[in-house]
Amino acid sequence: MSPAGPPGNTNRRRFLRRLAGVAVGAAAWRPRATAADAAGASTVVLTRGGDLRARLEAALDPLGGMRRFVQPGNTVVVKPNAAFGEQPQTGGNTNPEVIAAIVRLCREAGARWVTVAEHCLSNHGLFGTKDDLSGITQAASGAGAEVIDTGDTERNYLPLQLGAPGVDTHPISRYVLEADVTINLPRLKTHPFAGYTMSVKNLMGTMCDPGCLHRDGWSDLPLRLACLARALQPHIALTIIDGTEIVRDWAAGSPGKLTRSDTLLAGTSMVSTDAIGVTLFGDDPLGEWRCATRASYLRLAHDRGWGVADPAQIALVEAGS
């Protein structure tokens, strides 16, 4: 079930206090804050409207711009949400135009090589070909990127300790682990079991066997996602959430309900960036999510000190495009 309005009375006061904290944090920032000041782990930039290129630059400028992250000669991996062979209007995957724009910015910053890498689950071998239904291959290739479906090919993965219940170590995409810069580029959408699927949930596409996180049921999924985010955060330089549309009620094989918003969120902390994303649905990152059947993986990460998910503790920069 997707969120339809403000949270229930149980968490309403606490939720409103956090949202008030977000507003205060946003007002406290000056338009010309320096990159060093604005590039803290708990800083998130929100931009709305305007031309896509201008919107992206506005989202990145308070963080130091793309050139802060991508240096001449770097290898860059962009990790989109592209697991399913669906057309863009279903809302399941990252918008191809956003991916192409990110690739161009990386190339302009001097990247030697840009790879768009994903473990596709139902693209039927078409990701990386001209017949890719998602349109991502065509858009990314046209912008100068290589597109790779890592699949379950052993050579595409390296072991990484996750420390998650029942999943202590798992093979993770070597493209993500070995790149000079990895950019996490998910979609802003709900998920029928996890609640929300943004940058943390998008990490499942870096795994050789993503289904292992819920193969024995959904009860351990939130904590396993939190552990996955903790293990991969050092390898993710930048997170940009594609909010071209806010997507509700999406499920594999079932199109979502898309509301045009022309929004982007950018930050260096996946937990903090996702937390602000949750507030855009009118939900509380640390509360009981109305669209989830299990606990909030953001709250689990926040309570363990693996990231900041309380909006009152996140510096929100609202930048115009």
N, C-alpha and C positions, 0 to 999 in steps of 0.2 A: 504494500500500500504506500502510495506517495504522500508527502506532506501536503496538507491543504490549507493550513493556517497556522496561527501562533501555537506554541506548545500548551499542553494542558496545565491546569492550575498547580499541579504538584511541583513542577519545576519552573513555573512562570517567573516568580520573583528573582530566582537565581539567574535564569536566562536573561531577563531584562537588565539585570545589573551588569552582566557580561557584555551585552550589546551596548550599554551605556559606556562601558569602558572602552569599547572599540571606537565609539564616536569621539570620546575624549582624546584617545590616542591619535586619531586622525587629525583632530583640530590642532593638536600640539605640534605637529610637524610643519616646518616651513617649506615653501615650494622649492627653495634652492638648497635643501639639506645636502651636505657633501656625501659623496659616495661612501666614504669611510664611516660616517655616522649612520647612513641609511642601509648599510649592507649587513647589519647584524642578523644573527640566525633567526630571530623572532620578528623580523620585519617582513611584511607582506604588502605588495603594491596592487592596487585595484584600478583598472581603467575601463571606461565604458564609451561606446559610440565612436564615430569617426571612421576614417580610413584605416584598414587593417595594419598597414605599415606604420602609420602614425601611432596607432594604439599600442603596437608592440614596442616601439621606441619609447613611448611614454611609460610603459610598464617596466622597462629595463633601466631607464635613465636614473631613477633614484637608487638603483642597486649598483650603479657604476657603468651601465651600458653593456652591450654584448662583448665589447673589447676587454672588459674586466675579466670575463670568463674564458673567452677564446683568444689565444695568442697566435701570432703568425707561425705556421708550421704545425699547429696542433691537429690531432685526430679527434673528431667529434662524433659521438653517437647520440642520435635522437631516438628516444624510446616512446613511441606513440601508443595510444590505445587503438590497436588494430587487429585484435584477435579474431574477429569474425568477418566472414565474407558477406558484408552487407553494404548496400548503397548508402551514401551520406545522409539521405533524408530519414533513415531509420533512427539516427542518433546514437548508434552503437560505438562508432569509432571517432577518433579525432578528425576534425575538419581538414580535408586535404589542403585547402588554401592556407590554413594556419601553419601546417607542416612545411609547405613550400616557402612561406615567408621566413620561418625560422632558419631553414637551410640557407636561404639567400643571405640572411644576416651573418650566419657563421662563415660563409664563404667570403663575404665582404670584410670580415674581421681578420681574414688571413688563414682560415682553416685549410690544412693541406688535404684533408679527406673528411667527408661527412657521410656517415652511414645511418640509415634509418633501419633499425633492427627490432624485430618482434617475433615472438613465438605464436604463430597463428594456430587457432584451434579448429576453425571450420572454414578456412578460405580455399580448401580443396586444391592446394598447391598453386594458387593463382597469385598470391602475394609475391611481388617482385617480378611479375610479368605484365605485359600490356593488357591482359584480360582481367586484371584485379578489379573486382566489383566495387571495392571501397574508394577507388580513385586515388588512393594514397601513393601507390607506386608511380603512377603517371605524373602526379604533381611533384613528388619528391625528386624523381629522376629528371624532370624538366628543369628543376631548380639547381641541379648539379650534385645530387646525392646518389649513393649506391643504396639499394633496397634489398634487405636480406631477411628471409624467414629462417630463423634459427632452428625451428622444429625440435625434434628430439635427437638430432645428430650429436653424438658424443663429443666430437672434436670442437663443437661450438660452445662448450661449457667448461667451467673450472669449479672445483669444490669450494664452498664458502660456509663457514660455521654460522648457523642461524641461532642456535640455542633455543629453538622453539619446541613446545611439547610434542614429542613423537617425531620431530624433524630437526635433529641436532645439526646435521650438515646436509647440504644439497648442492647439486651442480647449478651454477648461475652463469648466464650468458658471458662468455669471455669478451665479447665486444664491449659490454658495459664495464666489466672489471678492468680491461686493459686500455680503454680509451683515455686520452688526456683529459677530455671533458665529456661528461654524460649529461644530457638534458632530458628530464622527465616531462613528457608532454601529453597528459591525459585529457579526458573529456569531463565536463561538469555534469554528472548524472547520478541518479539513484541506482540502487542495486537491490534485487528482491531478497537477498539473504544477508549481504554485508552492510546494507543500509545505504552507503554511498560508495561510489567507485571513482576516486580521483587519483592523486599521485601514489598513495600508499597501496591501494588495491591494484593499481596499474603495474606494480612491481611483480605481480604474479607472472606477467609476460616475460620476465627475465629468467624464469625457472625452466629447467628441463622437463619437470613433471609438475605443473602448477596444481593439478587436481589433488596432489597429496595433501594439500592444506585442508581439504574438507572431505577426503575420501572416507573417513570413519565417522562422518556426521559433521554438522555445522557448529557444534558447541565450542570447539577449540579454534575455529577460524579467526575470531577477533584477536586473540593473544598471538596466534601464529603470524598474523599480518603485522602486529606491532613489533614482533621479533624480526621479521623480514625487513621492516623499515629501519630498525636500529642497525641491522647488519649492513644494509646497503646505503644508508645516509652518507657515509664518508665517500662513496663513489658517485653520488649524485650532486653535481655542482650547482644545478639550477633546475627549478621546477616552474613550469608555465602551464596553467590550467586553461584549456580552451572552453570558454563560455560563450562561443558564438550563439549557441542556444543553451538554455537550461533544459535538461532532459529528465523527464520524470517517467516512471513506470517502464523503463526499458528492461527487457530480459532477452537472453539469447534466443533469436528466432522470432521475437515479438517486438515490433517497433515501439519506440517511446513516444511520449507527448512532448513536442518541442515548442519552446517559447523563445522567440528571438530576443537576445539580450545584448549581443555585441560586447561581451565582457571578457576581460583577461585578468588572471591573477598570477603574480610572479613572486617568488621568494626562494631562499636557499634552504629552508627547512620544509620538508614534505609535510610534517605533522602540523606546523603552523599554517601553511598555505591551504591545506585541506580543511583546517578548522574554520578559516574565514569562508571557504567555499560552502561549508555546511550552513553557515549563517545566511547565505544567499537563498537557501531554501526555507528560511524562517525557523530553522532548527537549532538546537543547542549542542555544540560539539561535545560537551561533557555530560549531557543529559541522556535520557532514555529516548532513543530515536524512534519516531513513529513509523518510519519506513524500514526498520530492521527487526529481525527476529532474535537477535543476539546482542551482547554487550557492545558498546562503542569501542572500537580498536584505538580511536584517538584518545579516549579517556584512559585506557589501559597504558598507552605509551606515555601520556602526560603524568599519570600517577607514579610511574616508574622512573621518571626523569629522563625519558628518551626523546623528549621534544615538548614544546609548549603548545597546548591546545586550548588554553583559556583565553578567549578574545580580549579580556581585560589586561592580559600580559603581553599582547601582541601589538607591535607598532604598525598600525595600518596607514599606509600612504595612499590617498586617493588622487591619482594623477590624471590630468586632462589630456586628451589626445587631439 
